[in-house]
């Protein structure tokens, strides 16, 4: 007689959302580099990445629904998201001048600040600053913090 493995029915853990955010940043980067479409990338992550570690990051605990919602949202609202980010860049800087990973982090964080008002500002900023720290050792985490804080002031004031 086999026994089913229990599945949690409570609220989604913060950790599973953090993993989903990491996956969104990786997916946005992949889409930019490869030109792949959003649905193809969601399918790839669901079929091949969420059940294993990718480049040293465990993606097995991701909130897959949150991942798909964020990724679709960033892509659907990319023009508005990019305008909100550009507004917070130094004068004369274009979004294209940023590192692709930093661009992905800012796009995902900005989308959450604009569209997911149910998530506290501090949580969104902290999550993406921590992601920046996992990718960068230089000034980028501080830059992400400042840019997302500025976006938050613009859209959540």
C-alpha positions, 0 to 999 in steps of 0.5 A: 500500500503506497502512501501519498506524500503530504502537500502543504496547504498553507500560505506559500512560503517566503522562501518559495517566492524568493526562489521564484524571483531568482528564476524570473531574473534568470528567465529574463536574462535567458529571453534577452540573450536567446530571443525565446518567448515567454511561454516557451521559457515558462515551459522550459523552467517548469519541465527542466529547471524547477526540479534541480539545481541550476548553476549552484542555485536550488530552483526546486522550491520555487513557487511556480505560479508566482514565477509564471505570473511575474514573468508574464507580467514583466513581459506584458508591461515591459514598456511601462516597467522600462519607463519607470526604471529609466526615470531613476537612472542617472541623466543620459543613461539608457537601460541598454547600458546596464548589465543584462542581469542588473536590467533583469533584476530591475525589471522584475523588481519594478514590476512587483512594485508597480503591480503587486501592491499586496507585497510590502515595498520593503520586502520587494526591495530587500528581495531584489537587493539580495538577488543582486548581491548573489550576482554581483560583488561591486556597487550593483546591489547599492545601485539596485537598492537606490533605483528600486527605492526611487521607483517605489517613491514614484509608484507607491507614494 
